[in-house]
Amino acid sequence: MIVQQIFNGLTLGMSYALIAVGYSMVFGILRLVNFSHGAIYAFGANIVLLLVSLELGILPAILLGILFTGILGIVIDKLALEPLRKQNAASITSLITTIGISNIITNLLIAFLGSQKKSFPTLFPDGSITILNFQITYTQLGMFVVSLLLLVALMLIVNKTTLGLAMRASETNIKAAKLMGVNVNFVISFTFFLGGVSAAIAGALISSYYSMAYPNMGYMSGLKAFSAAVLGGIGSLPGAIIGGLTVGISESLAATFFGSEFRDSVAFVILIIVLLIRPRGFFGKKEIKKL
């Protein structure tokens, strides 16, 4: 039973990792925790459901939902955060702004779509396969494979492309990157776009897994993904993946052995324990500050 729950947790953890990479990428460049990311995740899931209800077909709805959510990330940066950067506003100002944006997105979703939970279509066929006497549903297998492929794609973009090189340069030193001709504002907007894309995909996968979507779904999932990013070492993409898997597995085991009422809290208990032992998380690097 333990191994079966670990399989279940790996599936859910990969989706949390997709949300967590959005936190890590933005923090890596701006040293900013984007607390609107959970609401962006909820927007992605709900916009896909809305497009499905318009009978566009599940695949076109998902692709358009991903595009719209990525654009939402860019809009948030251009309208709210870039003006603050130009004014050299304090980090706390940007952080509070992202909290406000989160509430605005959630309330707009409630105003236009309603607050009730709605049925989300299944993205994968029914049925299961047996591997070493363990049952794995096609939904779990599909979620794991899709999440893995997308996380690999994100890693390749960041580490193997010219734009990824600009992202890593901006992460290391924004001022030096500007002096070397890097369009930092474009890099930041692209980072928000990638974060929105990954959040929308995670939203569709998790909504399909639970067969429902609703405007407030981003609150707890966003906190769990944030804890996953911090657990792995916020700013590190491999750390976000390991953190997401840790949160997913711990959540699945807690629901099995302690009851479903404990599934949300166990991730934060593990986060506190790990940070007491290793404050920078699994893959976090110690920053050198010039005094």
Backbone torsions as a table, in degrees:
resi	resn	phi	psi	omega
1	MET	NA	-36.9	179.8
2	ILE	-63.0	-45.7	-179.3
3	VAL	-64.0	-38.5	178.4
4	GLN	-61.0	-42.4	179.4
5	GLN	-69.6	-30.0	175.3
6	ILE	-65.0	-41.7	175.2
7	PHE	-58.2	-46.5	179.2
8	ASN	-61.2	-41.9	-179.5
9	GLY	-66.8	-36.1	177.6
10	LEU	-62.3	-39.6	179.3
11	THR	-62.1	-49.9	-179.4
12	LEU	-68.4	-36.3	-178.8
13	GLY	-63.9	-34.6	178.1
14	MET	-64.5	-36.2	177.9
15	SER	-70.4	-39.6	174.9
16	TYR	-61.7	-36.0	179.5
17	ALA	-62.9	-36.5	178.1
18	LEU	-62.1	-37.4	176.8
19	ILE	-72.7	-40.3	-175.5
20	ALA	-64.4	-33.1	-179.2
21	VAL	-64.3	-28.3	176.4
22	GLY	-64.0	-43.2	175.0
23	TYR	-60.9	-45.9	-174.0
24	SER	-67.2	-40.7	-178.3
25	MET	-65.6	-44.2	-180.0
26	VAL	-67.0	-43.0	-179.5
27	PHE	-65.4	-37.0	-178.9
28	GLY	-58.8	-37.0	-177.6
29	ILE	-90.9	-46.4	-172.3
30	LEU	-98.9	-10.5	-171.4
31	ARG	54.9	42.4	-177.6
32	LEU	-127.9	130.6	172.8
33	VAL	-85.7	113.2	-176.8
34	ASN	-86.6	90.6	-176.8
35	PHE	-75.3	0.8	173.1
36	SER	-87.2	-2.4	-173.3
37	HIS	-66.5	-35.9	176.9
38	GLY	-62.6	-39.9	177.8
39	ALA	-68.5	-33.6	176.3
40	ILE	-64.2	-40.9	175.8
41	TYR	-59.1	-45.5	178.6
42	ALA	-64.5	-40.1	177.7
43	PHE	-59.3	-44.6	-179.4
44	GLY	-59.5	-46.6	-179.6
45	ALA	-63.9	-44.0	-175.6
46	ASN	-73.5	-33.1	178.9
47	ILE	-71.3	-34.4	174.5
48	VAL	-62.9	-44.7	179.1
49	LEU	-62.3	-40.4	178.2
50	LEU	-62.2	-44.0	-179.5
51	LEU	-67.2	-34.7	175.8
52	VAL	-63.7	-40.7	-179.8
53	SER	-65.0	-20.9	177.1
54	LEU	-84.0	4.7	176.2
55	GLU	62.7	41.4	175.6
56	LEU	-83.3	-13.9	-172.8
57	GLY	99.1	146.7	-172.2
58	ILE	-66.6	-43.4	-178.4
59	LEU	-67.9	-49.6	175.4
60	PRO	-58.6	-36.7	179.7
61	ALA	-63.8	-41.9	179.7
62	ILE	-66.6	-44.6	-178.8
63	LEU	-63.7	-43.6	178.2
64	LEU	-67.3	-39.0	177.9
65	GLY	-61.8	-40.9	177.1
66	ILE	-62.4	-44.3	-179.9
67	LEU	-63.1	-47.6	-178.4
68	PHE	-63.4	-37.8	-179.7
69	THR	-70.3	-38.4	175.1
70	GLY	-62.4	-40.9	177.2
71	ILE	-64.5	-37.6	177.2
72	LEU	-58.7	-40.7	177.1
73	GLY	-59.6	-42.4	178.9
74	ILE	-65.2	-43.4	-179.8
75	VAL	-60.1	-42.8	178.7
76	ILE	-59.4	-44.2	-179.3
77	ASP	-66.3	-46.2	-174.0
78	LYS	-69.5	-39.7	-174.6
79	LEU	-85.8	-31.3	-171.3
80	ALA	-114.9	-38.7	-171.1
81	LEU	-98.3	-39.7	179.6
82	GLU	-61.2	-42.2	175.6
83	PRO	-58.8	-35.4	178.2
84	LEU	-68.2	-38.5	178.2
85	ARG	-64.0	-39.8	-179.5
86	LYS	-65.0	-27.4	178.6
87	GLN	-91.8	4.0	-177.7
88	ASN	53.9	41.7	-179.2
89	ALA	-67.3	155.0	179.4
90	ALA	-64.9	152.2	-178.3
91	SER	-59.0	-35.9	-178.8
92	ILE	-63.5	-29.7	178.2
93	THR	-65.3	-45.2	178.6
94	SER	-65.5	-39.8	-179.6
95	LEU	-62.2	-46.5	179.0
96	ILE	-63.8	-36.1	177.5
97	THR	-60.3	-43.0	179.9
98	THR	-65.4	-33.8	176.0
99	ILE	-64.4	-43.4	177.6
100	GLY	-62.5	-41.7	179.0
101	ILE	-62.2	-40.0	178.5
102	SER	-57.3	-45.9	179.3
103	ASN	-66.5	-37.2	179.2
104	ILE	-63.8	-47.0	-179.6
105	ILE	-61.5	-46.3	-178.7
106	THR	-62.0	-44.5	-179.5
107	ASN	-67.4	-35.6	176.3
108	LEU	-66.2	-39.5	176.8
109	LEU	-61.5	-43.1	178.8
110	ILE	-64.4	-41.4	-177.7
111	ALA	-64.2	-39.9	-174.2
112	PHE	-94.2	-28.6	-174.8
113	LEU	-113.3	-11.4	-177.1
114	GLY	89.1	158.6	-175.5
115	SER	-91.9	-10.2	-174.5
116	GLN	-74.7	157.5	177.2
117	LYS	-77.1	138.5	-179.3
118	LYS	-120.9	150.2	-179.8
119	SER	-70.6	131.8	179.6
120	PHE	-107.9	135.6	-177.0
121	PRO	-68.1	152.6	177.7
122	THR	-77.3	131.6	-177.3
123	LEU	-89.4	-16.3	-176.5
124	PHE	-126.8	155.3	-178.2
125	PRO	-67.0	156.6	175.5
126	ASP	-70.4	164.3	178.8
127	GLY	111.6	176.5	-177.8
128	SER	-152.2	165.8	174.0
129	ILE	-123.5	157.3	-179.2
130	THR	-110.1	123.8	177.2
131	ILE	-125.5	114.9	-179.4
132	LEU	53.5	44.2	178.4
133	ASN	70.4	13.5	178.1
134	PHE	-113.7	137.0	-178.5
135	GLN	-88.2	126.0	176.2
136	ILE	-125.9	119.6	-179.4
137	THR	-73.7	158.8	177.9
138	TYR	-63.8	-31.0	176.9
139	THR	-64.5	-45.8	178.8
140	GLN	-63.6	-44.7	180.0
141	LEU	-64.1	-42.6	179.7
142	GLY	-64.5	-43.6	178.5
143	MET	-60.3	-43.7	-178.0
144	PHE	-64.8	-46.4	-176.9
145	VAL	-65.9	-46.6	-179.4
146	VAL	-61.9	-45.5	179.9
147	SER	-62.6	-43.0	-179.8
148	LEU	-61.9	-45.8	-179.5
149	LEU	-61.8	-41.3	-178.8
150	LEU	-70.7	-36.8	176.7
151	LEU	-66.6	-38.3	175.6
152	VAL	-64.0	-41.6	178.1
153	ALA	-61.0	-42.2	178.1
154	LEU	-63.2	-41.8	179.2
155	MET	-63.2	-39.5	179.5
156	LEU	-67.7	-40.3	178.3
157	ILE	-60.3	-45.4	-176.2
158	VAL	-70.6	-36.7	-170.8
159	ASN	-103.1	-15.3	-172.6
160	LYS	-124.1	3.0	-178.5
161	THR	-117.9	162.0	177.9
162	THR	-63.3	-41.0	177.9
163	LEU	-65.1	-37.0	175.9
164	GLY	-64.3	-36.4	176.5
165	LEU	-63.4	-39.8	177.2
166	ALA	-65.0	-37.3	177.5
167	MET	-63.8	-43.4	-179.4
168	ARG	-69.6	-34.4	176.5
169	ALA	-65.9	-42.2	178.6
170	SER	-65.4	-35.3	178.3
171	GLU	-65.4	-38.5	-178.1
172	THR	-71.3	-47.7	-178.5
173	ASN	-162.0	106.2	-176.6
174	ILE	-62.8	-42.7	-178.4
175	LYS	-64.0	-43.8	178.7
176	ALA	-65.2	-38.4	178.4
177	ALA	-62.2	-40.4	177.4
178	LYS	-62.6	-41.3	180.0
179	LEU	-65.2	-27.6	179.3
180	MET	-87.8	7.2	174.9
181	GLY	91.4	10.4	179.3
182	VAL	-78.3	130.3	175.2
183	ASN	-79.3	89.0	-171.8
184	VAL	-64.5	-39.9	-179.9
185	ASN	-62.4	-38.2	176.2
186	PHE	-66.2	-41.2	179.3
187	VAL	-61.4	-42.3	180.0
188	ILE	-65.7	-43.5	178.9
189	SER	-63.5	-39.5	177.4
190	PHE	-64.3	-37.0	177.1
191	THR	-63.2	-43.0	176.2
192	PHE	-63.9	-35.8	177.6
193	PHE	-63.6	-47.1	178.7
194	LEU	-62.0	-39.8	177.6
195	GLY	-61.8	-42.0	177.7
196	GLY	-65.0	-40.2	178.6
197	VAL	-62.0	-48.9	-178.9
198	SER	-64.3	-37.2	178.8
199	ALA	-66.8	-39.7	179.8
200	ALA	-65.4	-41.6	178.6
201	ILE	-64.6	-43.6	177.2
202	ALA	-61.7	-39.8	179.1
203	GLY	-61.2	-43.7	178.7
204	ALA	-65.4	-41.7	-178.2
205	LEU	-67.2	-47.0	-177.5
206	ILE	-69.7	-37.6	177.2
207	SER	-63.8	-38.5	176.5
208	SER	-66.4	-36.9	-179.4
209	TYR	-64.1	-42.8	180.0
210	TYR	-94.1	-3.6	178.6
211	SER	61.1	31.2	177.5
212	MET	-159.7	158.5	175.6
213	ALA	-146.4	149.0	179.6
214	TYR	-160.0	157.9	-172.4
215	PRO	-61.0	-32.3	-177.0
216	ASN	-87.4	6.8	-174.7
217	MET	-66.8	-17.5	-177.0
218	GLY	-79.0	-15.8	-174.6
219	TYR	-65.0	-62.1	-176.7
220	MET	-70.8	-41.3	178.8
221	SER	-62.4	-37.7	177.8
222	GLY	-64.7	-40.7	178.0
223	LEU	-66.1	-40.7	178.7
224	LYS	-64.2	-42.9	179.3
225	ALA	-66.2	-37.4	176.5
226	PHE	-64.1	-42.2	177.1
227	SER	-63.9	-34.8	177.1
228	ALA	-65.4	-42.0	178.7
229	ALA	-63.7	-42.7	179.2
230	VAL	-68.6	-39.1	-179.9
231	LEU	-60.5	-42.9	-179.8
232	GLY	-79.6	-14.6	-175.7
233	GLY	106.7	91.0	-171.1
234	ILE	-60.4	134.2	-173.3
235	GLY	104.7	-12.0	-179.7
236	SER	-107.6	121.9	178.5
237	LEU	-67.8	-45.3	174.5
238	PRO	-59.7	-36.4	178.2
239	GLY	-63.9	-38.5	178.3
240	ALA	-62.8	-38.5	179.4
241	ILE	-67.0	-48.6	179.7
242	ILE	-63.5	-40.8	178.1
243	GLY	-63.2	-42.4	178.5
244	GLY	-62.2	-43.3	178.4
245	LEU	-64.7	-39.3	178.7
246	THR	-62.3	-45.3	179.9
247	VAL	-64.7	-43.8	-179.2
248	GLY	-62.2	-45.2	-179.5
249	ILE	-67.1	-43.8	-179.7
250	SER	-63.9	-37.7	178.8
251	GLU	-64.7	-43.7	-179.2
252	SER	-65.6	-43.1	179.6
253	LEU	-67.5	-39.3	-179.6
254	ALA	-64.4	-41.5	179.3
255	ALA	-63.8	-32.1	-178.7
256	THR	-76.3	-46.0	-171.1
257	PHE	-95.0	-24.3	-177.3
258	PHE	-115.8	-16.2	-178.0
259	GLY	111.3	154.4	-175.4
260	SER	-64.8	-21.9	-179.5
261	GLU	-69.2	-14.6	-179.1
262	PHE	-99.9	-4.3	-172.1
263	ARG	-65.5	-32.5	-177.7
264	ASP	-79.0	-30.0	-174.4
265	SER	-85.3	-25.5	-172.7
266	VAL	-64.7	-32.6	179.8
267	ALA	-62.0	-38.9	-178.5
268	PHE	-76.1	-30.6	174.8
269	VAL	-64.2	-45.3	178.3
270	ILE	-64.2	-39.9	178.6
271	LEU	-58.6	-46.7	-178.9
272	ILE	-63.0	-42.8	-179.0
273	ILE	-63.2	-46.2	-178.4
274	VAL	-64.6	-42.4	-177.9
275	LEU	-69.2	-27.3	174.5
276	LEU	-67.0	-33.3	-179.8
277	ILE	-86.5	-43.4	-178.6
278	ARG	-135.4	91.3	-173.6
279	PRO	-58.4	-24.9	-178.3
280	ARG	-88.9	1.5	-178.0
281	GLY	82.6	-176.2	-174.6
282	PHE	-63.8	-45.0	-173.5
283	PHE	-118.3	10.3	-179.1
284	GLY	-69.2	144.7	179.5
285	LYS	-104.9	144.4	177.2
286	LYS	-74.4	123.5	-179.9
287	GLU	-79.6	140.4	175.9
288	ILE	-98.6	118.5	-178.2
289	LYS	-104.9	133.7	-179.6
290	LYS	-89.8	123.4	-176.9
291	LEU	-101.8	NA	NA
